Amino acid sequence: MRASLIQIAVDEGESVDSRRERVASLVRDQAGADLVVLPELWTTGAFAFEEFGREAEPLVGPTYEVMAKAASDAGVWLHAGSIPERDEAGRLYNRSLVFSPAGELAASYRKIHRFGFDKGEAVLMGRGEDLVTVPVPGTTLGLATCYDLRFPELFRGLVDAGAEVLVLPAGWPERRRAHWTLLAQARAVENQAFVLACGTAGTHAGVPQAGHSIVVDPWGEVLAEAGSGEEILTVEFDPAKVAATREQFPALKDRVLGLETPGR
């Protein structure tokens, strides 16, 4: 499988419409890849909280239309990152979109763990409720977004649902970049799965972004890592390595489930 992670720089001087068209062109340039991944909230910037309401879209909105066409033009599976979604009741969500090479919506995921500690995204956006996996030729993707990376139980659920490649768009801040790399490797090792984590570059509402998109194999080895600026990170990997790793070192089979606290 050939995957391209497009680490987009969010420039506050660039309009959302212009960024959509620019990113669509970058996606079309990835024709020949199997999977293309975009970052979290790249239309607005993950920390531009005041923009969420102004730029929120319905599921089938401008970003959906442009990205569906780009996926079809390139003939790729496209994880189009996430958008600020406004539902029919006016509620906001951080919603990821995955398109097939035919430009059809294959899956969407509403972010479960919202960042902000009772501020920002945590109060502005609703919480998703469903784990989402996406079967693609040769493997199954498991979907997560940014802050989800800190919650291993979510990834265990995805693995139990059949995920072998964990795809995570993010808007991760530079000041916690060490955590980004550590957690991406940890999620790969503990789940014996590939992790494809695509971040943003630039500065979002005064918050410098980490960049450093990363691809990690089931043994925790870093196959590719981007720098801090806008960059396209392309890597080839064999999804069959997941089954081979789990057979060679069957740690997942040794899990003990249903443990209870003593005295209960």
C-alpha positions in Angstrom: 0.0 0.0 0.0 1.2 3.5 -0.9 0.0 6.3 1.4 0.5 10.0 1.1 0.0 12.2 4.2 -0.4 15.8 3.2 0.8 18.0 6.1 -1.0 21.2 5.3 0.1 24.6 6.5 -2.8 26.7 7.7 -2.1 30.4 6.9 -4.6 32.8 8.4 -4.1 35.0 5.3 -5.5 32.3 3.0 -9.2 32.1 2.6 -11.0 28.8 3.4 -12.2 28.6 -0.2 -8.7 29.1 -1.6 -7.3 26.5 0.8 -9.9 24.0 -0.3 -9.0 24.4 -3.9 -5.2 24.3 -3.2 -5.6 21.1 -1.1 -7.8 19.5 -3.7 -5.0 20.1 -6.2 -2.5 18.5 -3.9 -4.8 15.5 -3.6 -5.1 15.2 -7.3 -1.3 15.2 -7.6 -1.2 12.0 -5.5 -2.7 9.9 -8.3 -1.1 6.5 -8.1 -1.3 6.4 -4.3 -3.7 4.0 -2.6 -4.5 6.2 0.3 -4.2 9.9 0.9 -4.7 11.5 4.4 -5.3 15.1 5.3 -5.1 16.7 8.8 -7.7 17.7 11.3 -9.7 20.9 10.8 -7.5 22.1 8.0 -10.1 24.4 6.7 -10.1 26.6 9.8 -7.1 25.5 11.9 -7.7 23.3 15.0 -7.2 26.1 17.5 -9.2 28.8 15.7 -12.1 28.2 17.9 -13.9 31.4 16.9 -13.9 30.2 13.3 -15.7 26.9 14.0 -19.2 28.4 14.1 -18.6 30.7 11.1 -17.1 28.1 8.9 -19.2 25.1 10.0 -20.7 23.1 7.2 -23.4 20.4 6.8 -22.0 16.9 6.1 -22.6 17.4 2.4 -21.2 20.9 2.1 -18.4 22.7 0.2 -15.5 20.6 1.6 -17.4 17.3 1.0 -18.1 18.3 -2.6 -14.5 19.4 -3.4 -12.9 16.5 -1.7 -15.2 13.9 -3.3 -14.3 15.3 -6.7 -10.5 15.3 -5.8 -10.7 11.6 -4.7 -12.4 10.6 -7.9 -10.0 12.6 -10.1 -7.0 11.0 -8.4 -8.6 7.6 -8.1 -7.5 7.3 -4.4 -9.0 6.4 -1.1 -9.1 9.8 0.6 -9.3 10.4 4.3 -10.2 14.1 3.9 -9.2 15.0 7.5 -12.0 16.7 9.5 -14.3 19.6 9.2 -16.4 21.6 11.7 -19.8 20.1 10.9 -23.1 21.7 11.8 -26.0 19.2 12.0 -29.6 19.9 11.2 -30.3 20.9 14.8 -27.4 23.4 14.7 -25.0 21.4 16.9 -21.3 21.4 16.0 -19.1 18.3 15.6 -15.5 17.6 14.6 -16.3 15.2 11.7 -13.9 13.2 9.5 -14.8 12.2 6.0 -13.4 9.2 4.0 -14.1 8.9 0.3 -13.6 6.0 -2.1 -11.7 6.2 -5.4 -15.1 6.7 -7.0 -15.7 9.9 -4.9 -18.4 8.3 -2.8 -18.5 8.8 1.0 -17.3 5.5 2.5 -17.4 6.5 6.1 -17.4 9.4 8.5 -16.4 9.7 12.1 -17.3 12.3 14.8 -14.4 12.8 17.2 -15.1 11.2 20.5 -12.5 12.9 22.8 -12.7 16.7 22.5 -9.8 18.8 23.5 -9.9 21.9 25.7 -10.6 21.0 29.4 -13.9 22.7 29.5 -12.9 25.3 26.9 -12.6 25.6 23.1 -13.5 22.4 21.3 -14.6 20.7 24.4 -17.6 23.1 24.9 -18.2 24.2 21.3 -18.5 20.8 19.7 -20.6 17.7 20.5 -19.0 14.3 21.3 -19.1 11.5 18.8 -20.4 8.1 20.0 -19.4 5.5 17.5 -16.2 3.7 16.7 -15.7 3.6 12.9 -13.7 1.2 10.7 -13.4 1.3 6.9 -12.7 -1.8 4.8 -10.4 -1.0 1.9 -8.6 -3.4 -0.5 -6.2 -5.5 1.5 -6.9 -4.1 5.0 -9.2 -2.3 7.3 -8.8 1.3 8.5 -9.7 2.4 12.0 -10.5 6.1 12.4 -9.5 8.4 15.2 -8.7 12.2 15.5 -6.0 14.1 17.4 -6.7 14.1 21.1 -8.1 10.6 20.7 -4.5 9.5 20.5 -4.2 9.8 24.3 -7.0 7.2 25.0 -5.8 3.7 24.3 -9.1 2.0 24.9 -10.5 3.7 21.8 -7.8 2.0 19.7 -8.4 -1.4 21.4 -12.0 -1.1 20.3 -11.0 -0.4 16.7 -8.6 -3.4 16.7 -11.4 -5.6 18.1 -13.5 -4.3 15.2 -10.9 -5.5 12.7 -8.7 -2.4 12.2 -5.2 -3.0 11.0 -4.2 0.5 9.9 -5.0 3.3 12.4 -5.5 6.6 10.7 -5.4 9.8 12.7 -5.6 13.4 11.4 -4.5 16.0 13.9 -3.8 19.6 14.7 -1.2 18.9 17.4 0.7 21.7 19.1 4.4 22.0 18.8 4.8 22.4 22.6 3.7 18.7 23.0 5.4 17.2 20.0 7.3 14.7 22.1 4.0 13.2 23.2 2.8 13.0 19.6 5.7 10.8 18.6 5.6 8.7 21.7 1.9 8.1 21.6 1.9 7.2 17.9 4.5 4.6 18.5 2.7 3.3 21.6 -0.6 2.9 19.8 1.2 1.0 17.1 3.1 -1.3 19.4 0.3 -2.1 21.8 -2.2 -2.8 19.0 0.3 -4.4 16.6 -1.0 -2.2 13.9 0.2 0.5 11.5 -0.4 4.1 12.6 -0.7 6.9 10.0 -0.8 10.2 11.9 -1.2 13.3 9.8 -0.7 16.7 11.4 -0.7 20.3 10.4 2.0 22.9 9.9 1.9 26.7 10.5 0.3 28.5 13.4 -3.4 28.2 14.3 -4.8 31.2 16.2 -1.3 31.9 17.7 -0.6 28.2 18.5 2.4 26.8 16.6 1.7 23.4 15.1 4.0 20.3 15.6 3.9 19.0 12.0 6.0 15.8 12.0 3.4 13.6 10.5 4.4 10.0 11.1 4.0 6.5 9.9 4.7 3.7 12.4 4.7 -0.1 11.8 3.3 -2.8 14.1 6.7 -3.1 15.8 6.8 0.6 16.6 9.4 1.3 14.0 9.1 4.8 12.4 8.8 4.2 8.6 8.6 7.9 7.7 8.4 11.2 9.5 7.8 14.7 8.1 9.5 17.9 9.3 7.7 21.0 10.7 6.6 22.8 7.5 4.1 22.0 4.8 5.1 18.6 3.3 3.8 15.5 1.6 5.0 12.4 3.3 4.8 9.3 1.1 5.5 5.8 2.3 4.9 2.3 1.0 4.1 -0.5 3.5 2.6 -4.0 3.5 -0.6 -4.4 5.5 0.1 -8.1 5.7 2.8 -7.3 8.2 0.0 -6.8 10.8 -1.1 -10.4 10.7 2.5 -11.6 10.5 3.4 -9.6 13.6 0.4 -10.7 15.6 1.2 -14.3 14.7 4.9 -14.0 15.5 4.3 -12.2 18.8 0.7 -13.0 19.9 0.4 -10.5 22.7 -3.2 -9.6 21.8 -4.2 -13.2 22.4 -2.9 -12.9 26.0 -5.2 -10.1 27.0 -7.2 -10.7 30.2 -10.6 -9.0 29.9 -13.2 -8.2 32.5 -10.9 -7.6 35.4 -12.6 -6.2 38.5 -11.3 -4.0 41.3 -10.6 -6.2 44.4 -13.3 -6.0 47.1 -16.2 -5.3 44.7 
